[in-house]
Each structure stands twice: as C-alpha cells, then as structure tokens.
Amino acid sequence: MPGRAAETIPDAIESLLAAARREEPLSLTSCVRALRNALGGCELTDAELAELVATHAVARGFPVVIFNMAADAAALEAEPS
C-alpha cells in the first residue's frame, strides 16, 4: 500500500485498488500477496481476501479481474510471511 499502513481490510483493499492501473488486468493473486504484506496478521484466508478484492474491484468498475487464485494457491501458501 502506498504511503501508509492500512487500518482495516477494506481500507487496504481500497488503497490497493486506488493505486492499480485500470488499463491492466487486475490479478487477484497479486492483490492478495500485496494485502498479506500490508496487513501482516490478517486472519482471513487467501480465498476470502480474493473475494473481497474482486467485489471491491467490480464495484469500482475495473474492466478485467483475473480470477487466478486456484492456479496460484500453492505458490502463495509456499511463500514465507
């Protein structure tokens, strides 16, 4: 998240989406990875975070959201926190 630590999960998601380029597809895997780094001890699962990001992205009018969590789930869980 650019500039500051987010206080809540929705704040972190909104910050992430505000910094994203709408001209490029939004990868849920990349978003979850960024949120994990920003939120530290977030208790939500990767799938729950991805669902929240997708919901916010669609509401904000992102034209392309890549639902690539299933393909990258093993890679995400293998990364050190």
Secondary structure, DSSP 8 states (H G I E B T S, - for coil): --SS--SSHHHHHHHHHHHS-TTS-EEHHHHHHHHHHHHSS--S-HHHHHHHHHHHHHHTT-S-EE--HHHHHHHHHHS--
